[in-house]
Amino acid sequence: MKRIHVEAERRYEILIGRELFGEFEEAVSDAGKVALIYPNAVRVSAEFLQKSLEGFGKQVVLIEIPDAENAKTTAVLEHCWYVLGSSGFTRSDMIIGVGGGATTDLSGFVASTWLRGIPWIAVPTTLLGMVDAAVGGKTGINTDAGKNLVGAFHSPSLVVIDVNLLASLPDIDLRSGLVEVAKVGLTSDPSILRTIVTERDNSFDANKEVVTSLIERAIAVKSVVVSQDFTEQGGPDLGREVLNYGHTFGHAVERRENYLWRHGAAVSVGIMFVAELAHITGRLSKDDLQVHRDVLEIIGLPTTYPAGHWEELLSTMRIDKKARGGLLRFVVLDGIGKPGICEGPDPAHLFSAYSNLSSYKGQ
């Protein structure tokens, strides 16, 4: 088992390994009651954890929620509040979120809002949740206006990443999570890209240790970034903003697709959009643009998006939480592993990037 420490508004640990459900006892020792928030898709894992917690003498309350982005609504949030209230949850109690990134986003936000903040633990069950959503303390829900526009910074007390939970994950979901791993490789640690390319036959098999290694390396990068810039105020090498590479356009795609696209697929397209933008503006070489496309195509997720939707996508990007003073703001690369900012880009450059994205037909 590997331990990674994060220094945020409070210090916490990320445990990475296999068969880790026995590691909860100390983390829940001070809790009276524990609420398990989970979607039906991981009910077996949640019930297994319930038995472990009850073995530690804890009273467990189960809260089943919808799967994926359908969980991140005010209606589901209010349901969770109702269960906590009717169960008499106080500040000495705890929440554990078991599921993918949407589940941990919601669970953390429930914890941040109940009695102005109670402890919570993240148990991500998808690769996307492990390397992205569960690490960093960002919590929240969606609104009709866009994704993650309502939320709070509220770090977990512990993150438990049991790689065995990926064994039953559909191949497409594993690939979706690998996009977030590749994002870290593109912005911060190019050795990750080399591993994905050279180990392509093993990178999509959760039973292979290369997957554990990729998780550890991606989280190691993010934990340093989060420790230096917890609330996204800026810091060394752009601070936490660098983690948003590809997400501005990606979130716009998710909204336009009514959240039916997997997050990783949308971010894959978003990464190619900002890579095209950086190339058009003379910041990213043609070879490095091709590196983006090659890695994402190895992973097997889209690198193009249909034409005809620019105005709708642009409208959504204008209310992105990263926009400042009415100006669109994108993380771009000046080379692999060399992140920078493109603020207030020429509208013609933006449209050209979209046109290139939509017209690419492959080699």
Residue frames as qw, qx, qy, qz and C-alpha x, y, z in Angstrom:
[[0.000, 0.887, 0.462, 0.000, 0.00, 0.00, 0.00],
 [0.408, 0.253, -0.001, 0.877, 1.22, 3.48, -0.90],
 [0.183, -0.798, -0.449, 0.358, 0.43, 6.58, 1.17],
 [0.323, 0.420, 0.168, 0.831, 0.38, 10.06, -0.36],
 [0.215, -0.579, -0.485, 0.619, -0.04, 13.10, 1.90],
 [0.153, 0.657, 0.372, 0.638, -1.97, 16.20, 0.88],
 [0.233, -0.354, -0.385, 0.820, -1.67, 19.53, 2.68],
 [0.019, -0.597, -0.505, -0.623, -4.88, 21.47, 2.04],
 [0.345, -0.659, 0.087, -0.663, -7.05, 23.28, 4.58],
 [0.741, -0.482, 0.423, -0.201, -6.34, 20.16, 6.60],
 [0.077, 0.491, -0.849, -0.181, -3.81, 17.38, 6.16],
 [0.881, 0.049, 0.300, -0.363, -5.11, 14.06, 4.87],
 [0.331, -0.345, 0.831, 0.283, -3.87, 10.83, 3.35],
 [0.768, 0.359, -0.245, -0.470, -4.56, 9.03, 0.12],
 [0.588, -0.279, 0.760, -0.001, -4.18, 5.26, 0.39],
 [0.655, 0.491, -0.379, -0.432, -3.49, 3.38, -2.86],
 [0.133, -0.317, 0.939, -0.030, -3.39, -0.39, -3.06],
 [0.573, -0.099, -0.680, -0.447, -5.57, -3.49, -3.14],
 [0.623, -0.428, -0.654, 0.025, -8.02, -4.95, -0.60],
 [0.204, 0.261, -0.345, 0.878, -8.04, -1.80, 1.54],
 [0.489, -0.583, -0.343, -0.551, -11.50, -1.98, 3.14],
 [0.736, -0.446, -0.425, 0.279, -9.86, -2.99, 6.40],
 [0.451, 0.128, -0.159, 0.869, -8.07, 0.38, 6.56],
 [0.194, -0.657, -0.295, -0.666, -11.13, 2.36, 7.69],
 [0.604, -0.546, -0.549, 0.189, -11.15, 1.58, 11.40],
 [0.422, -0.307, -0.216, 0.825, -8.87, 4.40, 12.56],
 [0.034, 0.195, 0.298, 0.934, -10.45, 6.94, 10.19],
 [0.463, -0.503, -0.445, -0.578, -13.96, 6.35, 11.55],
 [0.470, -0.164, -0.730, 0.469, -12.95, 5.82, 15.19],
 [0.017, -0.165, -0.377, 0.911, -14.36, 9.17, 16.35],
 [0.391, -0.112, -0.401, -0.821, -17.57, 8.96, 14.34],
 [0.501, 0.037, 0.657, -0.563, -20.82, 7.98, 15.97],
 [0.726, 0.464, 0.478, -0.171, -22.85, 7.31, 12.83],
 [0.213, -0.320, 0.615, 0.688, -21.67, 6.89, 9.24],
 [0.656, 0.576, 0.238, -0.427, -23.74, 7.62, 6.12],
 [0.460, -0.103, 0.714, 0.518, -22.76, 5.64, 3.04],
 [0.489, 0.669, 0.048, -0.557, -23.71, 7.51, -0.14],
 [0.313, -0.214, 0.831, 0.407, -23.54, 5.30, -3.24],
 [0.587, 0.272, -0.306, -0.698, -25.24, 4.55, -6.58],
 [0.926, 0.006, 0.230, -0.300, -26.93, 1.25, -7.30],
 [0.746, 0.548, -0.379, 0.028, -24.09, 0.24, -9.62],
 [0.342, 0.430, -0.710, 0.441, -21.74, -0.22, -6.63],
 [0.713, -0.491, 0.019, -0.500, -24.27, -1.56, -4.13],
 [0.939, -0.086, -0.296, 0.151, -22.26, -4.75, -3.56],
 [0.514, 0.298, -0.363, 0.718, -19.15, -2.76, -2.62],
 [0.263, -0.527, 0.162, -0.792, -21.18, -0.41, -0.42],
 [0.852, -0.391, -0.101, -0.333, -22.82, -3.28, 1.44],
 [0.845, 0.057, -0.355, 0.396, -19.44, -4.95, 1.91],
 [0.233, 0.392, -0.322, 0.830, -18.10, -1.72, 3.40],
 [0.567, -0.522, -0.028, -0.636, -21.24, -1.45, 5.54],
 [0.925, -0.274, -0.263, 0.010, -20.46, -4.82, 7.13],
 [0.631, 0.200, -0.346, 0.665, -16.87, -3.74, 7.79],
 [0.079, -0.481, 0.181, -0.854, -18.04, -0.53, 9.47],
 [0.757, -0.459, -0.105, -0.453, -20.62, -2.37, 11.56],
 [0.885, -0.072, -0.358, 0.291, -17.84, -4.71, 12.59],
 [0.360, 0.273, -0.325, 0.831, -16.07, -1.62, 13.95],
 [0.165, -0.486, -0.680, 0.524, -19.18, -0.89, 16.02],
 [0.061, 0.158, -0.109, -0.979, -20.57, 1.89, 13.81],
 [0.450, 0.566, 0.600, -0.343, -24.20, 2.64, 13.07],
 [0.210, -0.094, 0.594, 0.771, -24.46, 2.84, 9.28],
 [0.461, 0.624, 0.362, -0.517, -27.10, 4.73, 7.29],
 [0.465, 0.119, 0.674, 0.561, -27.38, 3.86, 3.59],
 [0.321, 0.711, 0.120, -0.614, -28.25, 6.58, 1.04],
 [0.573, 0.196, 0.658, 0.448, -28.65, 5.27, -2.50],
 [0.165, 0.698, -0.040, -0.695, -28.44, 7.92, -5.22],
 [0.775, 0.616, 0.088, -0.115, -28.74, 8.00, -9.03],
 [0.802, -0.078, 0.277, 0.524, -25.70, 7.07, -11.08],
 [0.495, 0.282, 0.259, 0.780, -23.28, 9.48, -12.78],
 [0.070, 0.155, -0.021, 0.985, -24.21, 13.14, -13.34],
 [0.456, -0.530, -0.524, -0.486, -27.86, 12.44, -12.48],
 [0.604, -0.467, -0.519, 0.383, -26.72, 12.47, -8.85],
 [0.356, -0.140, -0.132, 0.914, -25.45, 16.04, -8.97],
 [0.149, -0.575, -0.445, -0.670, -28.78, 17.86, -8.63],
 [0.234, -0.348, 0.372, -0.828, -30.49, 19.93, -5.96],
 [0.826, -0.221, -0.172, -0.490, -33.19, 17.25, -5.66],
 [0.849, 0.008, -0.481, 0.220, -30.66, 14.55, -4.76],
 [0.249, 0.329, -0.465, 0.783, -28.84, 16.96, -2.45],
 [0.495, -0.355, 0.161, -0.777, -32.08, 17.70, -0.60],
 [0.907, -0.149, -0.332, -0.213, -32.81, 13.97, -0.31],
 [0.657, 0.141, -0.541, 0.505, -29.42, 13.42, 1.33],
 [0.070, -0.346, 0.362, -0.863, -30.08, 16.30, 3.74],
 [0.731, -0.305, -0.100, -0.602, -33.46, 14.77, 4.60],
 [0.890, -0.077, -0.443, 0.077, -31.91, 11.39, 5.44],
 [0.434, 0.225, -0.503, 0.713, -29.18, 12.99, 7.55],
 [0.299, -0.355, 0.209, -0.860, -31.73, 15.07, 9.42],
 [0.834, -0.250, -0.168, -0.461, -34.13, 12.20, 10.05],
 [0.866, -0.001, -0.434, 0.247, -31.19, 10.07, 11.22],
 [0.516, -0.853, -0.036, 0.069, -30.01, 12.72, 13.68],
 [0.772, 0.247, -0.076, 0.580, -26.59, 13.37, 12.15],
 [0.316, -0.931, 0.002, 0.183, -24.40, 15.74, 14.15],
 [0.273, 0.862, -0.426, 0.025, -20.91, 17.13, 13.73],
 [0.435, -0.494, 0.750, -0.062, -19.50, 14.03, 15.39],
 [0.823, 0.259, 0.502, -0.064, -20.81, 11.85, 12.54],
 [0.199, -0.462, 0.624, 0.598, -19.33, 11.17, 9.11],
 [0.764, 0.532, 0.073, -0.359, -20.16, 10.64, 5.43],
 [0.440, -0.297, 0.734, 0.424, -18.46, 8.15, 3.10],
 [0.621, 0.580, -0.096, -0.518, -18.97, 8.49, -0.64],
 [0.543, -0.154, 0.793, 0.230, -18.57, 5.22, -2.57],
 [0.633, 0.644, 0.428, -0.035, -18.74, 5.50, -6.35],
 [0.608, 0.423, 0.233, 0.630, -17.46, 7.40, -9.34],
 [0.291, 0.102, -0.089, 0.947, -16.51, 11.03, -9.61],
 [0.327, -0.499, -0.296, -0.746, -20.08, 12.31, -9.56],
 [0.717, -0.523, -0.460, -0.016, -20.76, 10.40, -6.33],
 [0.606, -0.271, -0.286, 0.691, -17.70, 11.79, -4.56],
 [0.074, 0.317, 0.120, 0.938, -18.48, 15.31, -5.85],
 [0.511, -0.561, -0.347, -0.551, -21.97, 15.07, -4.36],
 [0.759, -0.427, -0.444, 0.213, -20.91, 13.31, -1.15],
 [0.483, -0.047, -0.218, 0.847, -18.29, 15.93, -0.40],
 [0.123, -0.374, -0.148, -0.907, -20.78, 18.73, -1.04],
 [0.654, -0.554, -0.440, -0.265, -23.34, 17.11, 1.25],
 [0.710, -0.331, -0.364, 0.503, -20.64, 16.92, 3.93],
 [0.313, 0.137, -0.059, 0.938, -19.60, 20.55, 3.36],
 [0.282, -0.418, -0.224, -0.834, -23.15, 21.86, 3.74],
 [0.680, -0.506, -0.518, -0.115, -24.47, 19.72, 6.60],
 [0.587, -0.757, -0.152, 0.243, -24.03, 21.70, 9.82],
 [0.146, 0.950, -0.266, -0.070, -21.54, 23.88, 7.88],
 [0.463, 0.598, -0.653, 0.046, -19.20, 20.95, 7.44],
 [0.833, -0.380, 0.371, -0.155, -18.79, 17.43, 8.78],
 [0.254, -0.497, 0.773, 0.300, -15.99, 14.91, 8.00],
 [0.874, 0.368, 0.077, -0.307, -16.16, 12.70, 4.96],
 [0.488, -0.353, 0.730, 0.324, -14.17, 9.96, 3.26],
 [0.612, 0.541, -0.280, -0.505, -13.90, 9.36, -0.49],
 [0.602, -0.131, 0.779, 0.117, -13.89, 5.80, -1.83],
 [0.478, 0.541, -0.314, -0.617, -13.73, 6.20, -5.63],
 [0.766, 0.046, 0.639, -0.042, -14.68, 3.13, -7.64],
 [0.711, 0.671, 0.170, 0.124, -13.78, 4.38, -11.13],
 [0.686, 0.039, 0.058, 0.724, -10.41, 5.33, -12.55],
 [0.092, 0.672, 0.181, 0.712, -11.73, 8.82, -13.27],
 [0.548, -0.792, -0.128, -0.238, -12.79, 9.20, -9.65],
 [0.847, -0.351, -0.050, 0.396, -9.48, 7.87, -8.38],
 [0.597, 0.053, 0.114, 0.793, -7.18, 10.20, -10.31],
 [0.064, 0.422, 0.215, 0.879, -9.37, 13.29, -10.50],
 [0.410, -0.635, -0.295, -0.585, -12.63, 13.88, -8.67],
 [0.767, -0.552, -0.323, 0.053, -11.82, 12.29, -5.29],
 [0.669, -0.199, -0.121, 0.706, -8.48, 14.08, -4.88],
 [0.263, 0.308, 0.109, 0.908, -8.33, 17.79, -4.12],
 [0.061, -0.398, -0.597, 0.694, -11.38, 18.71, -2.08],
 [0.279, 0.060, -0.274, -0.918, -13.51, 20.18, -4.87],
 [0.174, 0.349, 0.902, -0.184, -17.14, 19.27, -4.28],
 [0.262, 0.292, -0.038, -0.919, -20.33, 20.37, -5.98],
 [0.507, 0.450, 0.728, -0.097, -23.39, 19.86, -8.12],
 [0.214, 0.193, 0.540, 0.791, -24.58, 20.96, -11.56],
 [0.288, 0.536, 0.383, -0.695, -27.24, 23.52, -12.47],
 [0.626, 0.654, 0.425, 0.000, -29.21, 24.20, -15.64],
 [0.182, 0.946, -0.207, -0.170, -26.59, 26.86, -16.47],
 [0.519, 0.619, -0.583, 0.087, -23.65, 24.46, -16.44],
 [0.872, -0.117, -0.446, 0.165, -21.48, 21.90, -14.71],
 [0.662, -0.235, -0.383, 0.600, -20.02, 22.30, -11.21],
 [0.076, 0.614, 0.055, 0.784, -21.22, 25.90, -10.85],
 [0.572, -0.667, 0.108, -0.465, -22.38, 25.34, -7.25],
 [0.875, -0.021, -0.418, 0.241, -19.90, 23.83, -4.83],
 [0.426, -0.865, 0.236, -0.118, -17.37, 24.20, -2.07],
 [0.467, 0.488, -0.686, 0.269, -13.79, 23.34, -1.22],
 [0.722, -0.478, 0.307, -0.396, -14.07, 20.68, 1.48],
 [0.314, 0.474, -0.822, -0.008, -11.24, 18.16, 1.76],
 [0.876, -0.233, -0.381, -0.183, -11.95, 14.57, 2.75],
 [0.586, -0.687, 0.413, -0.120, -10.47, 13.15, 5.92],
 [0.497, -0.282, 0.788, 0.230, -9.18, 10.22, 3.88],
 [0.682, 0.462, -0.292, -0.486, -9.21, 8.93, 0.31],
 [0.635, -0.211, 0.743, 0.007, -9.14, 5.14, -0.11],
 [0.571, 0.543, -0.408, -0.462, -8.19, 3.96, -3.59],
 [0.677, -0.137, 0.722, -0.041, -8.67, 0.22, -3.81],
 [0.215, 0.431, -0.622, -0.617, -7.51, -0.70, -7.30],
 [0.148, 0.122, 0.981, 0.043, -9.39, -4.02, -7.09],
 [0.361, 0.571, 0.494, -0.547, -12.62, -2.02, -7.46],
 [0.308, 0.579, -0.374, -0.655, -11.66, -1.39, -11.09],
 [0.244, -0.119, 0.940, 0.205, -11.80, -5.09, -11.98],
 [0.313, 0.519, 0.795, -0.039, -15.51, -4.95, -12.87],
 [0.142, 0.688, 0.017, -0.712, -15.33, -1.53, -14.53],
 [0.740, 0.594, 0.314, 0.033, -16.41, -1.53, -18.20],
 [0.682, 0.061, 0.235, 0.690, -13.54, -1.01, -20.61],
 [0.192, 0.721, 0.268, 0.609, -14.95, 2.31, -21.84],
 [0.434, -0.889, -0.078, -0.123, -15.00, 3.68, -18.28],
 [0.762, -0.393, 0.158, 0.489, -11.39, 2.63, -17.71],
 [0.515, 0.345, 0.302, 0.724, -10.42, 4.43, -20.91],
 [0.100, -0.883, -0.251, -0.385, -12.41, 7.48, -19.83],
 [0.607, -0.777, 0.031, 0.163, -10.37, 7.65, -16.65],
 [0.755, -0.073, 0.234, 0.609, -7.11, 7.24, -18.54],
 [0.295, 0.761, 0.215, 0.536, -7.79, 10.56, -20.28],
 [0.365, -0.917, 0.053, -0.151, -7.33, 12.32, -16.94],
 [0.794, -0.390, 0.267, 0.381, -4.09, 10.38, -16.46],
 [0.621, 0.386, 0.310, 0.608, -2.94, 11.43, -19.93],
 [0.012, -0.941, -0.139, -0.308, -3.85, 15.04, -19.08],
 [0.577, -0.774, 0.206, 0.159, -1.35, 14.94, -16.23],
 [0.772, -0.040, 0.381, 0.508, 1.23, 13.49, -18.60],
 [0.420, 0.686, 0.304, 0.511, 0.66, 16.24, -21.15],
 [0.126, -0.938, -0.033, -0.322, 0.83, 19.10, -18.66],
 [0.448, -0.802, 0.342, -0.200, 3.24, 17.91, -15.99],
 [0.559, -0.426, 0.709, 0.058, 4.88, 14.47, -16.33],
 [0.595, 0.503, -0.430, -0.457, 5.63, 13.35, -19.91],
 [0.008, 0.285, -0.958, 0.039, 6.91, 9.98, -18.64],
 [0.545, 0.239, 0.645, -0.480, 3.26, 9.06, -18.07],
 [0.653, 0.578, -0.124, -0.473, 2.65, 9.42, -21.81],
 [0.293, 0.502, -0.803, -0.131, 5.56, 7.12, -22.60],
 [0.277, -0.062, 0.910, -0.302, 4.12, 4.49, -20.27],
 [0.646, 0.419, 0.368, -0.522, 0.68, 4.68, -21.90],
 [0.583, 0.623, -0.383, -0.354, 2.26, 4.27, -25.34],
 [0.248, 0.447, -0.859, 0.018, 4.76, 1.52, -24.50],
 [0.141, 0.039, 0.925, -0.350, 2.39, -0.37, -22.19],
 [0.491, 0.048, -0.196, -0.847, -0.71, 0.03, -24.32],
 [0.609, -0.079, -0.749, -0.248, -1.53, -3.67, -24.03],
 [0.448, -0.250, -0.742, 0.432, -1.52, -3.49, -20.21],
 [0.008, -0.050, 0.225, -0.973, -2.80, 0.04, -19.52],
 [0.568, -0.160, -0.222, -0.776, -6.42, -1.05, -20.01],
 [0.735, -0.190, -0.650, -0.019, -6.29, -4.07, -17.68],
 [0.423, -0.759, 0.169, -0.465, -7.04, -3.18, -14.05],
 [0.941, -0.330, 0.030, 0.067, -5.36, -6.37, -12.90],
 [0.735, 0.364, -0.128, 0.558, -1.99, -5.18, -14.24],
 [0.517, -0.588, -0.227, 0.579, 0.31, -3.27, -11.92],
 [0.309, 0.177, 0.247, 0.901, 1.00, -0.68, -14.61],
 [0.232, -0.711, -0.451, -0.488, -2.49, 0.67, -13.89],
 [0.600, -0.705, -0.274, 0.260, -1.64, 1.03, -10.20],
 [0.556, -0.188, 0.092, 0.804, 1.59, 2.79, -11.18],
 [0.113, 0.454, 0.380, 0.798, -0.24, 5.24, -13.46],
 [0.416, -0.786, -0.411, -0.199, -2.72, 6.02, -10.69],
 [0.646, -0.560, -0.150, 0.497, 0.07, 6.66, -8.19],
 [0.453, -0.001, 0.202, 0.868, 1.99, 8.93, -10.56],
 [0.046, -0.604, -0.424, -0.673, -1.05, 10.97, -11.58],
 [0.517, -0.783, -0.342, -0.052, -2.13, 11.43, -7.96],
 [0.651, -0.343, -0.083, 0.672, 1.41, 12.33, -6.88],
 [0.244, 0.265, 0.243, 0.901, 1.36, 15.25, -9.33],
 [0.285, -0.674, -0.411, -0.543, -2.13, 16.40, -8.34],
 [0.636, -0.636, -0.370, 0.234, -1.42, 16.16, -4.61],
 [0.495, -0.176, -0.021, 0.850, 1.52, 18.56, -4.96],
 [0.021, 0.393, 0.350, 0.850, -0.54, 21.01, -7.01],
 [0.471, -0.686, -0.467, -0.300, -3.46, 20.90, -4.56],
 [0.646, -0.495, -0.308, 0.493, -1.16, 21.33, -1.56],
 [0.371, -0.072, 0.075, 0.923, 0.30, 24.49, -3.11],
 [0.217, -0.025, -0.200, -0.955, -2.98, 26.00, -4.33],
 [0.136, 0.272, 0.920, -0.249, -5.96, 24.46, -2.56],
 [0.285, 0.681, 0.510, -0.441, -8.56, 27.12, -3.45],
 [0.565, 0.509, 0.468, 0.450, -7.33, 27.80, -7.00],
 [0.084, -0.948, -0.065, 0.301, -5.84, 31.22, -6.31],
 [0.569, 0.758, -0.280, 0.152, -2.78, 30.58, -8.45],
 [0.689, -0.613, 0.362, 0.132, 0.66, 29.32, -7.57],
 [0.247, -0.506, 0.705, 0.431, 3.80, 27.75, -9.04],
 [0.055, -0.019, 0.871, 0.488, 3.31, 26.62, -12.66],
 [0.375, -0.294, -0.441, -0.760, -0.24, 28.07, -12.78],
 [0.380, -0.141, 0.641, -0.652, -1.24, 26.40, -9.52],
 [0.488, 0.202, 0.814, -0.243, -4.38, 24.32, -9.52],
 [0.537, 0.613, -0.006, -0.580, -5.60, 25.86, -12.76],
 [0.159, 0.456, -0.801, -0.353, -3.30, 23.52, -14.69],
 [0.299, 0.089, 0.937, -0.156, -5.60, 20.65, -13.71],
 [0.510, 0.581, 0.372, -0.514, -8.32, 22.21, -15.87],
 [0.004, 0.393, -0.670, -0.630, -6.48, 21.44, -19.12],
 [0.160, -0.106, -0.856, -0.480, -9.15, 20.58, -21.70],
 [0.026, -0.419, -0.835, 0.355, -12.01, 21.06, -19.26],
 [0.214, 0.417, 0.120, -0.875, -13.47, 24.39, -20.43],
 [0.476, 0.227, -0.540, -0.656, -14.44, 23.07, -23.86],
 [0.262, -0.038, -0.964, 0.020, -15.01, 19.61, -22.39],
 [0.113, 0.351, 0.691, -0.622, -17.61, 20.87, -19.90],
 [0.407, 0.383, -0.102, -0.823, -19.37, 22.74, -22.72],
 [0.420, 0.135, -0.806, -0.394, -19.56, 19.48, -24.69],
 [0.103, -0.181, -0.924, 0.320, -20.96, 17.64, -21.67],
 [0.273, 0.403, 0.414, -0.769, -23.71, 20.23, -21.25],
 [0.455, 0.348, -0.381, -0.726, -24.57, 20.22, -24.94],
 [0.452, 0.073, -0.864, -0.211, -24.78, 16.41, -24.86],
 [0.691, -0.476, -0.086, -0.537, -27.08, 16.55, -21.79],
 [0.365, -0.574, 0.686, -0.258, -24.37, 14.80, -19.74],
 [0.966, 0.125, 0.131, -0.182, -24.83, 11.59, -21.74],
 [0.643, 0.576, -0.435, 0.254, -21.18, 11.65, -22.83],
 [0.809, -0.389, -0.228, 0.376, -18.65, 10.23, -20.42],
 [0.228, -0.938, 0.097, 0.240, -16.53, 12.91, -18.79],
 [0.567, -0.389, 0.526, 0.501, -13.33, 11.44, -20.21],
 [0.507, 0.464, 0.584, 0.432, -14.69, 11.52, -23.76],
 [0.078, 0.965, 0.232, 0.097, -15.66, 15.18, -23.41],
 [0.396, -0.817, 0.281, 0.311, -12.28, 16.08, -21.88],
 [0.663, -0.009, 0.558, 0.499, -10.52, 14.20, -24.69],
 [0.358, 0.726, 0.423, 0.406, -12.24, 16.47, -27.21],
 [0.202, -0.977, -0.055, 0.032, -11.54, 19.48, -24.97],
 [0.610, -0.519, 0.374, 0.467, -7.84, 18.65, -24.84],
 [0.554, 0.269, 0.531, 0.582, -7.69, 18.53, -28.63],
 [0.122, 0.916, 0.324, 0.200, -9.51, 21.87, -28.85],
 [0.302, -0.923, 0.155, 0.178, -6.96, 23.69, -26.69],
 [0.659, -0.234, 0.501, 0.510, -4.11, 21.88, -28.45],
 [0.448, 0.591, 0.481, 0.468, -5.45, 23.17, -31.77],
 [0.084, -0.985, -0.142, -0.058, -5.78, 26.67, -30.25],
 [0.526, -0.703, 0.313, 0.362, -2.20, 26.59, -29.00],
 [0.632, 0.077, 0.545, 0.545, -0.96, 25.41, -32.39],
 [0.294, 0.798, 0.410, 0.328, -2.90, 28.11, -34.27],
 [0.182, -0.982, 0.021, -0.037, -1.46, 30.81, -32.01],
 [0.523, 0.672, -0.442, 0.282, 2.09, 29.56, -32.52],
 [0.437, -0.650, 0.503, -0.366, 2.59, 28.15, -29.03],
 [0.780, -0.154, 0.602, -0.080, 2.45, 24.40, -29.71],
 [0.036, 0.434, -0.734, -0.520, 4.40, 22.68, -32.47],
 [0.750, 0.173, -0.368, -0.523, 2.80, 20.44, -35.07],
 [0.500, 0.172, -0.836, 0.142, 4.71, 17.48, -33.62],
 [0.045, 0.004, 0.737, -0.675, 3.40, 18.14, -30.10],
 [0.624, 0.124, 0.027, -0.771, -0.12, 18.56, -31.47],
 [0.727, 0.175, -0.604, -0.275, 0.27, 15.10, -32.99],
 [0.210, 0.139, -0.858, 0.448, 1.50, 13.72, -29.64],
 [0.442, 0.043, 0.419, -0.792, -1.84, 14.79, -28.15],
 [0.762, 0.214, -0.204, -0.576, -3.80, 13.05, -30.88],
 [0.557, 0.271, -0.785, -0.003, -1.68, 9.89, -30.83],
 [0.020, 0.095, -0.827, 0.553, -2.03, 9.35, -27.08],
 [0.531, 0.143, 0.351, -0.758, -5.77, 10.03, -27.03],
 [0.749, 0.276, -0.387, -0.462, -6.34, 7.72, -30.01],
 [0.363, 0.210, -0.886, 0.195, -4.36, 4.97, -28.27],
 [0.235, 0.043, 0.693, -0.680, -6.70, 5.39, -25.30],
 [0.039, 0.316, 0.896, 0.311, -9.59, 5.09, -27.76],
 [0.066, 0.716, 0.531, -0.447, -11.67, 8.19, -27.09],
 [0.457, 0.788, 0.352, 0.215, -12.80, 10.89, -29.55],
 [0.438, -0.330, 0.100, 0.830, -10.44, 13.55, -30.85],
 [0.012, -0.216, -0.432, -0.876, -13.04, 15.33, -33.01],
 [0.190, 0.475, 0.649, -0.564, -16.44, 16.94, -32.49],
 [0.370, 0.584, 0.643, 0.329, -19.15, 17.68, -35.07],
 [0.125, 0.097, 0.125, 0.979, -19.41, 21.07, -36.75],
 [0.264, -0.515, -0.538, -0.612, -22.45, 23.32, -36.42],
 [0.572, -0.667, -0.473, 0.061, -22.55, 23.84, -32.66],
 [0.491, 0.220, -0.254, 0.804, -20.02, 26.61, -32.12],
 [0.200, -0.541, 0.020, -0.817, -22.31, 29.36, -30.83],
 [0.794, -0.499, -0.214, -0.273, -23.90, 27.04, -28.25],
 [0.839, -0.125, -0.280, 0.450, -20.53, 25.79, -27.04],
 [0.316, 0.370, -0.154, 0.860, -19.11, 29.33, -26.91],
 [0.436, -0.618, -0.095, -0.647, -22.09, 30.54, -24.87],
 [0.872, -0.438, -0.216, 0.014, -21.49, 27.81, -22.28],
 [0.725, 0.072, -0.222, 0.648, -17.76, 28.52, -22.12],
 [0.058, 0.610, -0.047, 0.789, -18.45, 32.19, -21.36],
 [0.603, -0.633, 0.086, -0.477, -19.93, 31.24, -17.97],
 [0.839, 0.030, -0.462, 0.285, -17.19, 28.76, -17.16],
 [0.585, -0.791, -0.117, 0.136, -15.86, 29.26, -13.63],
 [0.693, -0.200, 0.151, 0.676, -12.37, 29.91, -15.00],
 [0.284, 0.686, 0.291, 0.604, -13.46, 32.95, -17.03],
 [0.397, -0.518, -0.303, 0.695, -12.35, 36.26, -15.51],
 [0.012, 0.539, -0.020, -0.842, -13.59, 39.77, -16.17],
 [0.664, 0.591, 0.153, -0.432, -15.69, 38.56, -19.06],
 [0.333, 0.648, -0.636, -0.255, -12.65, 37.04, -20.79],
 [0.989, 0.024, -0.118, -0.084, -12.39, 33.40, -21.75],
 [0.182, -0.737, 0.644, -0.091, -9.36, 31.76, -20.19],
 [0.971, 0.142, -0.171, -0.089, -7.77, 28.50, -21.31],
 [0.577, -0.558, 0.557, 0.212, -4.88, 26.42, -20.06],
 [0.780, 0.599, -0.170, -0.067, -2.70, 25.73, -23.11],
 [0.836, -0.319, 0.238, 0.377, 0.73, 24.19, -23.64],
 [0.202, 0.881, -0.362, -0.228, 3.89, 25.80, -24.99],
 [0.413, 0.416, -0.810, -0.020, 5.25, 22.28, -25.36],
 [0.792, -0.290, -0.529, -0.091, 4.65, 18.92, -23.69],
 [0.660, -0.396, -0.426, 0.475, 4.96, 19.50, -19.94],
 [0.260, -0.043, -0.063, 0.963, 5.04, 23.30, -20.37],
 [0.002, -0.729, -0.684, -0.025, 1.64, 24.74, -19.38],
 [0.129, -0.031, -0.023, 0.991, 0.63, 28.36, -19.87],
 [0.232, 0.608, 0.591, -0.477, -2.46, 30.56, -20.08],
 [0.120, 0.263, 0.525, 0.801, -4.33, 31.91, -23.09],
 [0.029, 0.576, 0.579, -0.577, -6.62, 34.69, -21.87],
 [0.331, 0.743, 0.145, -0.563, -9.03, 36.57, -24.10],
 [0.463, -0.067, 0.688, 0.556, -8.02, 34.81, -27.32],
 [0.251, 0.246, -0.373, -0.858, -8.95, 36.21, -30.70],
 [0.727, 0.226, 0.425, -0.490, -12.47, 34.92, -31.55],
 [0.693, 0.555, -0.356, -0.293, -11.20, 34.01, -35.01],
 [0.174, 0.446, -0.866, 0.143, -8.55, 31.76, -33.45],
 [0.482, -0.025, 0.729, -0.485, -11.16, 30.07, -31.28],
 [0.783, 0.409, 0.144, -0.446, -13.39, 29.38, -34.26],
 [0.522, 0.586, -0.604, -0.139, -10.43, 28.11, -36.28],
 [0.121, -0.317, 0.898, -0.279, -9.56, 25.69, -33.47],
 [0.644, 0.200, 0.564, -0.477, -13.15, 24.42, -33.48],
 [0.708, 0.568, -0.184, -0.377, -13.12, 24.14, -37.27],
 [0.296, 0.520, -0.802, 0.005, -9.92, 22.10, -37.19],
 [0.350, -0.131, 0.833, -0.407, -11.38, 19.91, -34.47],
 [0.696, 0.342, 0.420, -0.472, -14.56, 19.23, -36.42],
 [0.668, 0.633, -0.251, -0.300, -12.90, 18.72, -39.80],
 [0.117, -0.548, 0.827, 0.036, -10.12, 16.31, -38.76],
 [0.891, 0.166, -0.170, -0.387, -10.58, 12.99, -40.59],
 [0.852, -0.331, 0.384, 0.128, -7.51, 11.11, -39.40],
 [0.046, -0.656, 0.617, 0.433, -4.35, 10.20, -41.24]]
